[in-house]
């Protein structure tokens, strides 16, 4: 048996937890749980992108732009902070 995809795993988890369907009042909390977060590899890729671009120093907009380039997704403040924590001092 093959491993289910990420989406299939989430749908299966939701179906087990909510066999009668998700109540409307649970939509927002569920979406908060399912929010995407940068992986460690993506953080490293964004840091590498920023360093190789030579943009020194970088600000939140630069980090956000690089996150979007790497992931094709809008960055969250948490993602920007995670990348900032991994930048070498002075960037």
N, CA, C and O atoms as a GROMACS GRO file, in nm:
protein
  364
    1UNK      N    1   0.085  -0.118   0.000
    1UNK     CA    2   0.000   0.000   0.000
    1UNK      C    3   0.089   0.124   0.000
    1UNK      O    4   0.183   0.133   0.079
    2UNK      N    5   0.060   0.218  -0.088
    2UNK     CA    6   0.142   0.338  -0.097
    2UNK      C    7   0.104   0.439   0.010
    2UNK      O    8  -0.008   0.439   0.062
    3UNK      N    9   0.198   0.524   0.041
    3UNK     CA   10   0.176   0.628   0.141
    3UNK      C   11   0.083   0.735   0.082
    3UNK      O   12   0.104   0.778  -0.032
    4UNK      N   13  -0.018   0.779   0.158
    4UNK     CA   14  -0.108   0.882   0.104
    4UNK      C   15  -0.036   1.015   0.089
    4UNK      O   16   0.058   1.046   0.162
    5UNK      N   17  -0.082   1.094  -0.007
    5UNK     CA   18  -0.025   1.227  -0.024
    5UNK      C   19  -0.060   1.312   0.097
    5UNK      O   20  -0.143   1.274   0.180
    6UNK      N   21   0.003   1.426   0.107
    6UNK     CA   22  -0.022   1.518   0.217
    6UNK      C   23  -0.171   1.554   0.223
    6UNK      O   24  -0.232   1.550   0.330
    7UNK      N   25  -0.227   1.588   0.110
    7UNK     CA   26  -0.368   1.627   0.106
    7UNK      C   27  -0.458   1.510   0.145
    7UNK      O   28  -0.553   1.527   0.220
    8UNK      N   29  -0.428   1.392   0.094
    8UNK     CA   30  -0.507   1.274   0.130
    8UNK      C   31  -0.499   1.245   0.279
    8UNK      O   32  -0.598   1.206   0.341
    9UNK      N   33  -0.381   1.264   0.337
    9UNK     CA   34  -0.365   1.241   0.480
    9UNK      C   35  -0.448   1.341   0.561
    9UNK      O   36  -0.511   1.304   0.660
   10UNK      N   37  -0.449   1.466   0.519
   10UNK     CA   38  -0.527   1.568   0.589
   10UNK      C   39  -0.676   1.539   0.576
   10UNK      O   40  -0.750   1.547   0.674
   11UNK      N   41  -0.720   1.506   0.456
   11UNK     CA   42  -0.862   1.476   0.435
   11UNK      C   43  -0.902   1.354   0.519
   11UNK      O   44  -1.010   1.354   0.579
   12UNK      N   45  -0.818   1.253   0.523
   12UNK     CA   46  -0.847   1.136   0.605
   12UNK      C   47  -0.856   1.171   0.753
   12UNK      O   48  -0.945   1.122   0.823
   13UNK      N   49  -0.766   1.255   0.798
   13UNK     CA   50  -0.766   1.300   0.938
   13UNK      C   51  -0.895   1.375   0.969
   13UNK      O   52  -0.956   1.354   1.074
   14UNK      N   53  -0.935   1.463   0.878
   14UNK     CA   54  -1.060   1.539   0.899
   14UNK      C   55  -1.182   1.448   0.899
   14UNK      O   56  -1.273   1.465   0.980
   15UNK      N   57  -1.184   1.352   0.810
   15UNK     CA   58  -1.299   1.260   0.803
   15UNK      C   59  -1.310   1.175   0.929
   15UNK      O   60  -1.420   1.145   0.975
   16UNK      N   61  -1.195   1.134   0.983
   16UNK     CA   62  -1.199   1.056   1.108
   16UNK      C   63  -1.245   1.142   1.225
   16UNK      O   64  -1.323   1.096   1.308
   17UNK      N   65  -1.198   1.264   1.230
   17UNK     CA   66  -1.233   1.352   1.341
   17UNK      C   67  -1.372   1.410   1.330
   17UNK      O   68  -1.434   1.444   1.431
   18UNK      N   69  -1.422   1.423   1.209
   18UNK     CA   70  -1.553   1.484   1.185
   18UNK      C   71  -1.633   1.396   1.088
   18UNK      O   72  -1.655   1.436   0.974
   19UNK      N   73  -1.677   1.279   1.132
   19UNK     CA   74  -1.748   1.189   1.040
   19UNK      C   75  -1.878   1.248   0.986
   19UNK      O   76  -1.924   1.208   0.879
   20UNK      N   77  -1.938   1.342   1.057
   20UNK     CA   78  -2.061   1.406   1.011
   20UNK      C   79  -2.034   1.537   0.937
   20UNK      O   80  -2.128   1.608   0.901
   21UNK      N   81  -1.909   1.568   0.914
   21UNK     CA   82  -1.872   1.695   0.850
   21UNK      C   83  -1.824   1.795   0.953
   21UNK      O   84  -1.855   1.784   1.071
   22UNK      N   85  -1.748   1.892   0.908
   22UNK     CA   86  -1.691   1.993   0.996
   22UNK      C   87  -1.796   2.099   1.027
   22UNK      O   88  -1.851   2.160   0.935
   23UNK      N   89  -1.824   2.122   1.156
   23UNK     CA   90  -1.917   2.228   1.192
   23UNK      C   91  -1.858   2.365   1.155
   23UNK      O   92  -1.737   2.385   1.161
   24UNK      N   93  -1.944   2.457   1.118
   24UNK     CA   94  -1.900   2.589   1.073
   24UNK      C   95  -1.811   2.658   1.176
   24UNK      O   96  -1.715   2.726   1.139
   25UNK      N   97  -1.841   2.642   1.305
   25UNK     CA   98  -1.761   2.712   1.407
   25UNK      C   99  -1.620   2.655   1.419
   25UNK      O  100  -1.535   2.716   1.484
   26UNK      N  101  -1.592   2.542   1.358
   26UNK     CA  102  -1.459   2.482   1.364
   26UNK      C  103  -1.372   2.515   1.243
   26UNK      O  104  -1.255   2.476   1.240
   27UNK      N  105  -1.425   2.585   1.144
   27UNK     CA  106  -1.347   2.615   1.023
   27UNK      C  107  -1.221   2.695   1.054
   27UNK      O  108  -1.112   2.656   1.013
   28UNK      N  109  -1.235   2.804   1.126
   28UNK     CA  110  -1.120   2.891   1.152
   28UNK      C  111  -1.013   2.820   1.234
   28UNK      O  112  -0.896   2.825   1.197
   29UNK      N  113  -1.049   2.753   1.345
   29UNK     CA  114  -0.944   2.681   1.418
   29UNK      C  115  -0.875   2.574   1.335
   29UNK      O  116  -0.754   2.553   1.347
   30UNK      N  117  -0.950   2.505   1.251
   30UNK     CA  118  -0.888   2.403   1.166
   30UNK      C  119  -0.793   2.465   1.065
   30UNK      O  120  -0.684   2.412   1.042
   31UNK      N  121  -0.832   2.575   1.007
   31UNK     CA  122  -0.744   2.642   0.911
   31UNK      C  123  -0.616   2.689   0.980
   31UNK      O  124  -0.508   2.685   0.921
   32UNK      N  125  -0.629   2.734   1.103
   32UNK     CA  126  -0.510   2.777   1.177
   32UNK      C  127  -0.415   2.659   1.198
   32UNK      O  128  -0.293   2.675   1.189
   33UNK      N  129  -0.470   2.542   1.225
   33UNK     CA  130  -0.386   2.423   1.242
   33UNK      C  131  -0.319   2.380   1.112
   33UNK      O  132  -0.208   2.328   1.113
   34UNK      N  133  -0.387   2.402   1.002
   34UNK     CA  134  -0.337   2.355   0.873
   34UNK      C  135  -0.252   2.459   0.800
   34UNK      O  136  -0.209   2.435   0.687
   35UNK      N  137  -0.229   2.573   0.863
   35UNK     CA  138  -0.152   2.679   0.799
   35UNK      C  139  -0.014   2.629   0.761
   35UNK      O  140   0.051   2.557   0.837
   36UNK      N  141   0.030   2.668   0.646
   36UNK     CA  142   0.159   2.626   0.596
   36UNK      C  143   0.271   2.698   0.669
   36UNK      O  144   0.257   2.815   0.706
   37UNK      N  145   0.379   2.629   0.691
   37UNK     CA  146   0.498   2.686   0.754
   37UNK      C  147   0.617   2.646   0.669
   37UNK      O  148   0.622   2.535   0.616
   38UNK      N  149   0.714   2.736   0.656
   38UNK     CA  150   0.834   2.704   0.580
   38UNK      C  151   0.904   2.582   0.641
   38UNK      O  152   0.915   2.570   0.763
   39UNK      N  153   0.949   2.494   0.555
   39UNK     CA  154   1.030   2.382   0.602
   39UNK      C  155   1.171   2.431   0.630
   39UNK      O  156   1.208   2.541   0.588
   40UNK      N  157   1.249   2.351   0.698
   40UNK     CA  158   1.388   2.388   0.724
   40UNK      C  159   1.465   2.403   0.593
   40UNK      O  160   1.550   2.492   0.580
   41UNK      N  161   1.436   2.317   0.496
   41UNK     CA  162   1.503   2.327   0.365
   41UNK      C  163   1.465   2.456   0.294
   41UNK      O  164   1.549   2.519   0.230
   42UNK      N  165   1.338   2.496   0.306
   42UNK     CA  166   1.295   2.622   0.244
   42UNK      C  167   1.360   2.742   0.311
   42UNK      O  168   1.398   2.838   0.245
   43UNK      N  169   1.372   2.737   0.444
   43UNK     CA  170   1.440   2.846   0.515
   43UNK      C  171   1.584   2.856   0.464
   43UNK      O  172   1.632   2.966   0.436
   44UNK      N  173   1.651   2.743   0.452
   44UNK     CA  174   1.789   2.743   0.403
   44UNK      C  175   1.796   2.796   0.260
   44UNK      O  176   1.889   2.869   0.226
   45UNK      N  177   1.700   2.760   0.177
   45UNK     CA  178   1.698   2.808   0.038
   45UNK      C  179   1.676   2.959   0.032
   45UNK      O  180   1.738   3.027  -0.049
   46UNK      N  181   1.590   3.010   0.118
   46UNK     CA  182   1.565   3.155   0.120
   46UNK      C  183   1.690   3.228   0.168
   46UNK      O  184   1.728   3.331   0.111
   47UNK      N  185   1.754   3.177   0.272
   47UNK     CA  186   1.878   3.238   0.321
   47UNK      C  187   1.983   3.238   0.211
   47UNK      O  188   2.051   3.339   0.190
   48UNK      N  189   1.998   3.126   0.142
   48UNK     CA  190   2.096   3.117   0.033
   48UNK      C  191   2.062   3.217  -0.078
   48UNK      O  192   2.151   3.280  -0.134
   49UNK      N  193   1.934   3.230  -0.110
   49UNK     CA  194   1.890   3.325  -0.212
   49UNK      C  195   1.927   3.468  -0.173
   49UNK      O  196   1.976   3.545  -0.255
   50UNK      N  197   1.903   3.503  -0.048
   50UNK     CA  198   1.933   3.638  -0.001
   50UNK      C  199   2.083   3.665  -0.003
   50UNK      O  200   2.127   3.772  -0.044
   51UNK      N  201   2.161   3.568   0.041
   51UNK     CA  202   2.306   3.586   0.044
   51UNK      C  203   2.362   3.597  -0.098
   51UNK      O  204   2.444   3.683  -0.126
   52UNK      N  205   2.316   3.509  -0.186
   52UNK     CA  206   2.368   3.510  -0.323
   52UNK      C  207   2.326   3.634  -0.402
   52UNK      O  208   2.394   3.674  -0.496
   53UNK      N  209   2.213   3.693  -0.363
   53UNK     CA  210   2.166   3.812  -0.435
   53UNK      C  211   2.249   3.936  -0.400
   53UNK      O  212   2.247   4.035  -0.472
   54UNK      N  213   2.321   3.929  -0.288
   54UNK     CA  214   2.404   4.041  -0.247
   54UNK      C  215   2.327   4.157  -0.188
   54UNK      O  216   2.382   4.266  -0.172
   55UNK      N  217   2.202   4.135  -0.155
   55UNK     CA  218   2.121   4.242  -0.095
   55UNK      C  219   2.157   4.252   0.053
   55UNK      O  220   2.107   4.176   0.136
   56UNK      N  221   2.243   4.347   0.083
   56UNK     CA  222   2.286   4.363   0.222
   56UNK      C  223   2.268   4.508   0.261
   56UNK      O  224   2.308   4.595   0.184
   57UNK      N  225   2.211   4.539   0.372
   57UNK     CA  226   2.136   4.448   0.459
   57UNK      C  227   1.998   4.419   0.401
   57UNK      O  228   1.952   4.487   0.310
   58UNK      N  229   1.933   4.317   0.454
   58UNK     CA  230   1.799   4.281   0.407
   58UNK      C  231   1.696   4.328   0.508
   58UNK      O  232   1.722   4.336   0.628
   59UNK      N  233   1.578   4.359   0.456
   59UNK     CA  234   1.467   4.394   0.545
   59UNK      C  235   1.355   4.293   0.526
   59UNK      O  236   1.369   4.197   0.450
   60UNK      N  237   1.246   4.313   0.596
   60UNK     CA  238   1.134   4.218   0.590
   60UNK      C  239   1.080   4.202   0.449
   60UNK      O  240   1.041   4.092   0.409
   61UNK      N  241   1.078   4.311   0.373
   61UNK     CA  242   1.027   4.303   0.235
   61UNK      C  243   1.118   4.215   0.149
   61UNK      O  244   1.069   4.136   0.068
   62UNK      N  245   1.249   4.230   0.166
   62UNK     CA  246   1.344   4.146   0.090
   62UNK      C  247   1.326   3.999   0.126
   62UNK      O  248   1.324   3.912   0.038
   63UNK      N  249   1.312   3.972   0.255
   63UNK     CA  250   1.293   3.834   0.299
   63UNK      C  251   1.162   3.779   0.244
   63UNK      O  252   1.157   3.667   0.193
   64UNK      N  253   1.056   3.858   0.253
   64UNK     CA  254   0.926   3.815   0.202
   64UNK      C  255   0.929   3.787   0.053
   64UNK      O  256   0.870   3.690   0.006
   65UNK      N  257   0.998   3.872  -0.022
   65UNK     CA  258   1.010   3.851  -0.167
   65UNK      C  259   1.084   3.721  -0.197
   65UNK      O  260   1.044   3.646  -0.286
   66UNK      N  261   1.190   3.695  -0.123
   66UNK     CA  262   1.266   3.571  -0.144
   66UNK      C  263   1.183   3.449  -0.106
   66UNK      O  264   1.190   3.346  -0.174
   67UNK      N  265   1.105   3.459   0.000
   67UNK     CA  266   1.018   3.347   0.038
   67UNK      C  267   0.920   3.318  -0.075
   67UNK      O  268   0.896   3.202  -0.109
   68UNK      N  269   0.863   3.423  -0.132
   68UNK     CA  270   0.768   3.405  -0.242
   68UNK      C  271   0.836   3.342  -0.364
   68UNK      O  272   0.776   3.258  -0.430
   69UNK      N  273   0.959   3.383  -0.393
   69UNK     CA  274   1.033   3.323  -0.505
   69UNK      C  275   1.056   3.174  -0.484
   69UNK      O  276   1.043   3.094  -0.576
   70UNK      N  277   1.090   3.137  -0.361
   70UNK     CA  278   1.122   2.997  -0.332
   70UNK      C  279   0.997   2.910  -0.322
   70UNK      O  280   0.998   2.796  -0.367
   71UNK      N  281   0.890   2.964  -0.264
   71UNK     CA  282   0.773   2.880  -0.234
   71UNK      C  283   0.650   2.907  -0.320
   71UNK      O  284   0.556   2.827  -0.319
   72UNK      N  285   0.649   3.016  -0.394
   72UNK     CA  286   0.529   3.058  -0.468
   72UNK      C  287   0.411   3.079  -0.374
   72UNK      O  288   0.296   3.060  -0.414
   73UNK      N  289   0.439   3.118  -0.251
   73UNK     CA  290   0.334   3.145  -0.153
   73UNK      C  291   0.366   3.274  -0.079
   73UNK      O  292   0.482   3.313  -0.068
   74UNK      N  293   0.262   3.338  -0.030
   74UNK     CA  294   0.284   3.460   0.048
   74UNK      C  295   0.345   3.425   0.183
   74UNK      O  296   0.305   3.327   0.245
   75UNK      N  297   0.441   3.503   0.228
   75UNK     CA  298   0.506   3.473   0.356
   75UNK      C  299   0.423   3.520   0.474
   75UNK      O  300   0.347   3.616   0.465
   76UNK      N  301   0.438   3.450   0.584
   76UNK     CA  302   0.378   3.496   0.709
   76UNK      C  303   0.487   3.567   0.789
   76UNK      O  304   0.606   3.554   0.759
   77UNK      N  305   0.446   3.642   0.889
   77UNK     CA  306   0.544   3.709   0.975
   77UNK      C  307   0.633   3.606   1.045
   77UNK      O  308   0.752   3.629   1.065
   78UNK      N  309   0.574   3.492   1.082
   78UNK     CA  310   0.653   3.386   1.146
   78UNK      C  311   0.761   3.334   1.052
   78UNK      O  312   0.874   3.309   1.094
   79UNK      N  313   0.726   3.318   0.923
   79UNK     CA  314   0.824   3.271   0.825
   79UNK      C  315   0.937   3.373   0.809
   79UNK      O  316   1.054   3.337   0.803
   80UNK      N  317   0.900   3.500   0.802
   80UNK     CA  318   1.001   3.606   0.788
   80UNK      C  319   1.094   3.605   0.909
   80UNK      O  320   1.216   3.618   0.894
   81UNK      N  321   1.037   3.591   1.027
   81UNK     CA  322   1.119   3.586   1.149
   81UNK      C  323   1.211   3.465   1.150
   81UNK      O  324   1.327   3.475   1.191
   82UNK      N  325   1.161   3.350   1.106
   82UNK     CA  326   1.245   3.229   1.102
   82UNK      C  327   1.364   3.248   1.009
   82UNK      O  328   1.476   3.210   1.042
   83UNK      N  329   1.339   3.308   0.893
   83UNK     CA  330   1.449   3.332   0.799
   83UNK      C  331   1.548   3.430   0.861
   83UNK      O  332   1.669   3.408   0.855
   84UNK      N  333   1.497   3.537   0.920
   84UNK     CA  334   1.585   3.638   0.981
   84UNK      C  335   1.676   3.574   1.087
   84UNK      O  336   1.794   3.610   1.097
   85UNK      N  337   1.622   3.480   1.164
   85UNK     CA  338   1.702   3.413   1.268
   85UNK      C  339   1.816   3.330   1.209
   85UNK      O  340   1.916   3.305   1.277
   86UNK      N  341   1.802   3.288   1.084
   86UNK     CA  342   1.904   3.204   1.021
   86UNK      C  343   2.003   3.283   0.935
   86UNK      O  344   2.097   3.226   0.880
   87UNK      N  345   1.981   3.413   0.924
   87UNK     CA  346   2.074   3.494   0.846
   87UNK      C  347   2.200   3.521   0.928
   87UNK      O  348   2.194   3.539   1.049
   88UNK      N  349   2.314   3.524   0.861
   88UNK     CA  350   2.437   3.559   0.933
   88UNK      C  351   2.426   3.700   0.990
   88UNK      O  352   2.355   3.784   0.935
   89UNK      N  353   2.496   3.726   1.098
   89UNK     CA  354   2.495   3.859   1.159
   89UNK      C  355   2.538   3.963   1.055
   89UNK      O  356   2.630   3.941   0.977
   90UNK      N  357   2.469   4.075   1.057
   90UNK     CA  358   2.502   4.182   0.964
   90UNK      C  359   2.420   4.184   0.838
   90UNK      O  360   2.428   4.278   0.760
   91UNK      N  361   2.340   4.080   0.816
   91UNK     CA  362   2.255   4.080   0.695
   91UNK      C  363   2.116   4.125   0.730
   91UNK      O  364   2.030   4.131   0.642
   0.00000   0.00000   0.00000
